[in-house]
Amino acid sequence: MKRTRIIILGIISILLIPFISGAQDQFTDFLRTELRAQMDELKKQEFPPYYMNYRVVDEQFARVITSFGVLTAKESNRERTLVPQIRIGNPEFDNFKIKQMGSPISRFHGPSYAVLPIDDTNGDNATRQAIWNEVNNRYKFAIDAYQTARAETTINVAEEDKAPCFSQAPAEKYYEAPLPANRTAVDLDAWEKRLKEISAVFKKHPKILRGDASFRYTVKRIYVLDSEGTEVVQNLTYARIMVQGAAKADDGMELPLVLSYFAHSPESLPSNEQIMKDANLMADKLIALRDAPIVDPYTGPAILSGSASGVFFHEIFGHRIEGQRMKSDKDAQTFKKMIGEYVLPPHLQVFSDPTLKNYADQDMNGYYKYDDQGVKAERVDVVIDGKLNDFLMTRTPLDAHPRSNGHARADIGYDPVSRQSNLVVESSDPKTEEELRQLLIAEIKKQGKDRGYFFKSVTGGFTMTNRRGANAFNVTPLEVYEVYADGRPDKLVRGVDLIGTPLSMFSNIIYAGKAPEIFTGTCGAESGGIPVTATSPTILVQKVEMQRKAKASDLPPILEKP
């Protein structure tokens, strides 16, 4: 019999950690003083830094997880961390050149980040000691990286990109007051009750092997201070409910489905009535998937729902417009020399806007005002009327792209790199859902086929962007339907992956719908996991390629689920 482990951290179930405005001001003052003092001291060394910053993240979270109506985890925590960055040499050539050359050298020595005392706002010895230790480690690594980079440039072929290692940026001054207690308090007992009710929906289905409901509320207070005078302090909040179910077909294939709800505050999340309605529908689909036929490999026309195409654009397009990765000659640089050229149909526009807090009446997970280098966030019109216009930039410039547009992002412990935020796809010639369906059927007949496909939901995917392997992508569909040219009802199918190569796939997009759908998630890449949102209308693709999923090796459970 499976045993459920219940984790409850803390004696009380209310997460209530008030911030004290005066103390927080003192902490900013302390960071400024320490940064200046350490910069002055390091400038006296043999390898003086020309730039240095602190990035401090004060993060608190509350989390509840239930499964089949039973509590499995309930916890809250708070942690304050520091990641400094030190640049040796000059903006034309510094220690970060080693990353641009794609060297496998480690990011730093010692701990991945410094953990600072939470209640030490005046900078007592414990905080100073933690900062001192991490800055020492980073400085030693910076020297090693700088010397390695200088040595490698004498024996390697000159790099194609001639832009400097670091660009200028205006010194920013921005301060947000600490959030009041009513914005950071979460009643964990109330959320436990709600989530038990949601996950209990799956109890009536013996064939469903996973039926979870989880809630997480995260509050971040982020400080970015640098030696050029930037001082940015901002608050970010994230509330999310996820409902995850899974079944297993008789042939052993795993069949997962996911529901996700995001808002900037817990009060803005949907009601239990709405979520339970969605969960019941999801449970019915899981049972239907168990008996759905497996699809054979296929190439031909298909429709991707808005949420599915949002993931598609994030994975296949979005990572190829992140400017900093193109600095390395080892990157495929798919779009680097295509500014001004058509990369999508003329009716499509794509922009990335971290200042977008809401879109289509939904909160956006990739929202922020200043990036993790303290640069003011900007909307970037990446594609205008189908033509590539710009990239997502940090303070690492590219040829013809000399300045940051506020897209440097990083998880705790990482140095910031170019990352997506809120990626939005729009069409200037939108079609209705019925028009798209009729256009799909017409395209099926035109290609001499008897069926096409509708990808209703996907869970994510991956893509390769370096030159060492094929620049292909793989997106994982969860809910797929066959659409027949002769008018037969659509049929639910399973067991496929959506694959292909980027430029070929983009060239096959024909039309787009009107209503946008939003996919919210966490993107993992070079600088860790960051919150992102992708929104897109439904799209009609002239040709997709599908392959069978890898065959499962284990059969469904022999014993009935208790």
N, C-alpha and C positions, 0 to 999 in steps of 0.2 A: 504494500500500500504506500502511495506517495505521501510524504509528510510535508506539510506547509510550514515554512519558517516565517514567523512574524517578527518584524524588527520595529521596535518603537523606541526612539531615542528621545530622552528628556522626560521629565515628570509631568509637565503640563502640555496640553495639546493646542495651545495658542502660540503662534509665532509672533511675538510683539517685541521688536527691537527698535525703539525710538532713536532717531538721530538728534544730536544736539548741535544746533547751528554754530554756536560760538566755538565748540570743540573742533568741528570740522574746519572752520576757518583757521584755527591754530594748526591743524594737521597740514593744510595747504602751505601755510607759512613755514612750517618745519621742513616739508619736502623741498621748498624753494631754497631754504638756507643750506640744507645738506647737499643739494645738487650743485650749488655755486661753490661750496667749500671743496667738494670732491673734484670738480672740474678744475679749480685753481691749483689744487695739489697735483693732479695728473698732468697738467700742462708743464710742470717742472721736470717730468721724466724724459727719458731718451726718446720715447715715442709718444709725443703729446697728442691727445685727441683734439680734433677740431669741432666735434659735436658730441653731445651726450643728452640722453633724455631718461626720464622715469615714466613708467606706465604702471599705475597702481589700480587694482580692481578690488573693490570692497563688495563682495557678493554674499547674499543670503538667499537661501531657498527653503521651500517647504514642499514635501512630496508625500503623496498617498497612492498606494497601489492595491487593487483588489483583484481577485480571481474567482469567478463563479460565485460571487456574492460573499466572499470571505476576505478579510483583511490580510494582506501579505507583507506590507511595509508601510510605515508611517514615521517620518523623520523630518527634522529641520536642522539647518546648520548655517554657519556664517564663517567666512574666511576672507582675510585681506592679504593680497599678494602683490609683489613687486617684480616687474621685468624691466631692467635697464637696457639701454642700447648705447654702445660706445663706438665711435667711428674715428679711425686713425688714418692719417695721411692728409688728403684734401678731397674736395668734392669731385675732382677729375678722376682720382684713383685712390681708393681706400680699401680697408679690410673686407668690405662686403663684395669686392670684386671676385673673391673666391667663389661666392654663391652664383654670381652671374656666369662664371665659367663652368658651372655645373659640377664643381668638385664634391666628392663624397665626404669631405671633412665635416666633423660634427659641428653642431650649432654653437655649443659652448662646453666648458668644463664645469664639473660640480653639479649642484642641484639645478633643476629646470627652472626654478623661480624661488624667490625669497618669500617665506610666510611671515607676515608682520603681526605683532600683537594687535588685537582689535581695540582694546580699551586704552591704548597708549597714543593719545592724540597730541601730546606735548613733545613726543620724541625722546622718551627716556632711553636708557642704555640698551634695552632689549631691541628696540626698533633700530637704533643706530648700528648695533652690532649686526643685525640681519642685513641691513642695506650695505654696510661696509663689506661683509663677506661676499655678497652677490656681485657687487661692483668690482671687487678684486678678481673674482673668477672670470667675469666677462672681459675685464681689461687684459688679463693674461691671454685669454683666447683671442682677443682682438689683435694682439701683437703677433701670435702664431699665424693667424689667418692673413694678416697683412704681409708678413715675410714670405709665406707660401705663395700668395698671389704675385708678389714681385718676382719670385723665382720662376714661377710658371710662365709668366709673360715673356721671359727671356728665351724660353725653349719651345713655346707653342706658337702655332700660326696665329696671326693677329685676328681678333674677333671682328665680325662683320659690323656689329653695332658700335658706333663711335661716340655715343652719348656718354656724359659723365656718370659717375656712380651715384651722385646725390644732387638733387635740385634745390633751388631756393624756394622758400615759402614764407608768406607773411607771418609775423608773430601774432598769434591769436590770444585774445583775452576773453574768456567766457566762463561764467560761473552760474550754476543752478543751486538753489537752496536745497538742503537735504529734504527728502520726502517726509511728510508727517506720518505719525504712527498709524493713522487709519489707511495709509497707502501701503504699509508694509506688514500689516497684521493679517493673519490667515487663521480661520477657525478650522483646525484639522479634524476635529470631531464631526463637524457638519459635512466636510468633504468626504470623510470616511462613509458616512451614511449615504450620501449621494452616489458615490462610486460603487458601494455594495449593491445598491438598487440597479445600477446600470449593468454591472457584470453578471448579476443574477439572471439576466435575460437568457444567457447561454445555458443555464442549468437544464432547461426543458429539452435540450437537444443532446442525447447521449453520444452522437457521432462527432460532436464538436470537441476537440481535444484541448483547445485553448480559448479562454474567454476572459480577457483582462480589461480592466478600466483603470486608467492612471490619471493623476492630476499633479502638475508641478507649477509652482509660482516662484519666479526668480526676480530678485531686485539687485541691480548692479549700480554702484556709484563708481565712476571711472575718472581717474585723475591722469592727465598727460601734461607734464612740464618738461621743458627742454632748455638748453643753454642759450638759445636764441631769444628767449623771453616768452615763449608760448606757455600759457597756463589755462588749461581747459578742464572743467569739472562738470560732468553731466550725469544724469540718472537715466537708466533704462529698465523697463519692466517687461516681463514675459509671463503670460498665463496660458497654460495649454492642457487640454484633455485629449487623451488618446484612448481609443477602443480598439483592441486587437483580438481577432479571432482566427482560429486555424482548424482545419480538418485534414484528414489524410485519406486519399483514395485507396481502393483495394490493391492497386499496383504499387503503393508506397509513396506516391507523389504528395509532397507537402502543398497544402492549399491555404495560404494566408490571405486575410483581408484586413484593412486598416481604415479607421475613421479618425480624423484629426480636426481639432477645433482650437483656434488661437485667438487671443485678445490681449490687449495691453493691461487689462485689469481683470481679476477673477469675476467681478460683477458683470462684465460684458460677455462672458461665455454663454452659450445657449442653455436653455432650461433642460432639466432632466427629461421632461416630456418629449422634447424634440430629439434628444440624444437616444433615448430608449426606442423611439420610433425608428430611427436610423439603425440602431443595433439589431432590432428585430428583423429588418430587411436584410441586414448583413448576414444574420444567422441563416435565413432562408437561402441566400445565395451560396453560403458555404456548403449546405446540404446538397444544393443543386450541382455545385462544382464536383462533388464526389462522383457523380454519375455522368458528368460531361465528357464527351469524347476528346481524345488527344488529337491535336492538329498536326498535319504533315507540314514539312517545309514549304514555304510559299513566297512568291514574289508577285506583287500586283498592287492595285489601289486599296486605300484604307482611309478611314477617318479616325483621327485622334481627338478625344474629348479635350476640353480646355485644360483640365487638371493634368491629363496625360501629356498634352503638348507643352504645358508649362515645364514639366520635368524634362521633356525632350529638349526644349530650348536651353534650360539650365545646364544639362549635362553635355550636350553636343555643341551648342553654340556659345553659351556663357563662359565656359572655361577657356575658350579660344579668343575671347576679347579681354582677358585679364592681362594687362600690358606687361607687368613685371616678368612674367614667365618667358616672354619673348626676348628678354635680354640675353638669355643663354642660347648659344648656338646649338645646344643639344635639344632645344624645343623645336617642334615641327613648324612653328610660326605660320600656321595655316593662313591667317589673314594679315600678316604684318605688312605686306606690300600691296594690299588690295583696297586701300583707302580710295574712295571715289568710284569703286567698281561695284557692279551688282553682285550681291551675295544672297539675296532673297528676292521674291517677286516684288514688282514695283508698288504693290498696294500694301506692303508690310512696313511697319515702323517698329523699332525696338529701342527702348531706353532703359537705363538703370538709374533709379532715383532713391537714394537712401533717406532723403528728406520727406518722402511720401509716407505719412503715418497711416493713412487709410486709402483704400481704392476699392471701388465697386461695393461700398458699404461694408468692407471688411478691414480689420486691422492688419498691418503689414509687419512681418517678423524681422525684415531687414532694415528697419528704421533706426536712424541715428542722426545727430546734428554735426558731430565732428568725428573723424576717423581716429584710428589708433596711433597716428602720428601727430594728432592735434591739428589736422588740416580740415577746414570747413567742407562739409559734404556738399556735393553738387549733383544735379541731374546731368547725366551724360546721354546725349542722343547718339546711340551707337549706330543705328541704321535709320536713314531717312529715305523714304520712297524706294526701298530695296537696296540702296547704296550704302556701303560701309562708310561711316563718318568719323568714328573716334573709338578709343579704347578706355578701359578702366585703369586709371593711373595712380601710382603712389609717388613718393619723392625719389623713386628710382626712374629716371627718364629714359625714353627711347629716342632714336633718331626721329625728328619731326614731331615728337611728343615730349616737350621739355618740362612740363609742369604737372603737379598732382591735381586731380579733381576729387580728392577725398575718398578714395576707395582702398586705403590701407587698412587691413583688418587682421586680427589675430586672436586666437584663444590664449588662455593663460599658459605661460611658459614658452611662447613662440614669438619670433620677430614678425612684424606685420609684412604682408605682401599684398599684391593686387587680388581682390576678391569681389565677388558679386554681392549685391545688397537686395534691392527690390527690382527684379527684372520683369519688364512689362512689354508684351507684344500686342500690337493693335493693327487693325486693317482699315484702310480708307475705302474699301469696297466690300463691306461685310455681307454675307449671305445668311438667310434664315436657316434654322436647323433642317427644315423640310427641303429647302433648296439644296443644301449640302448633300442630303440623302439622295435626292434625285440625280445630282451631279455624280455621286459615287456610282449609282447604278448605271448611268450612261457610260462612265469610264470603264466599269466592269465589262459591259457589252462591247465597247470599243476595242478592248484588249483581248476579246474572244474568250473571256473566262465566265464561269457560272457563279462566282461568288467573290466578295471582297470581305474586309474585316473592319470592325469597330472596336477600338481600344478605349474602354470606358474608364479604367483606372490602372495606374501603375504605382509601384512602390519606390522607384529610384533606379539607379543604374551606375555605370561607370564609363569613362572614356580615357583613351590614351592620347597624350599630346606631345610625347617626345619622339625623336627620330629613330630610336633603337628598335621600335616595333611598328606594326601596322597601326595607322591612326584610325582605329575603328571604335565603335561604341556598342554598348549592350545595355538596353533598357528592359527592366523586368515588369511585364504586364501582370496584373492581378485578375482583371475582369475583361474578357474578350468575347466578342460575338461575331459569328459568321453572318454576313448580309448577302442575300441571294438575289440574283438578277431577275428571276422569274416571279418575285413577289412573295415567296414563302416566308413565314415568320423567322425572325432572327433566332439563331441558336447559340447558346452559351457553350464555349469550348475552353480547353485548358492545355497547359504544357508547352507554351511557346515563349521565346525570347525575341525581342525586336532588335535587330542588329543592322550594321551597315557602316559606311564611311561618311564623314560629315558633308563634304562638298557635294557628293552625289545625292544625299538625302535632302539637303537644302534646295537643290535644283529641281526636286520633284514635288515641292509644295505648289499647289494650284490655287486653292481658295481658302478663305478663313471665315468663321462665323461672326456673330454679333456679340453675344453675351460672354464676358470673360469669366473664367473660373480660376481659383487661386489654390496653389499648392504651397504649403508651408512646411519647412523642415530645417534640418541642420546639415550643412555641407561640410564634408571633411576633405581637406587638401593640405597643401604645404604648411599652412599656418594653423592647423588644427580645425576643430569643429566650430563653425560660426553660424548664427541664425540667418536664414535667407527666406525669401518668398519669390515665387515665379508665378506670373499670371498671364494667361493667354486665352484667346477664343479657340473654339473647335477648328481644326484644320483638316483639309482634304489633301491627301498626298497621292500623287500619280503612281508611285511605286514604293513599297516597303519590302523589306526582306525579313523573313521569320525563320528561326530554326527551333528545333525541339530542345526543351530543357534537358539538362543532365538527368540521367535515370537515377531514381532513388534506390538505395540498397536495402532499406529496412521496411518491413511490412507493417501494417496497422497493428495496434495492440491486440493481443489475444483476449485478455480479460476485458469485460465490460467496464466502462468508466463508472466510478462510484457516484 
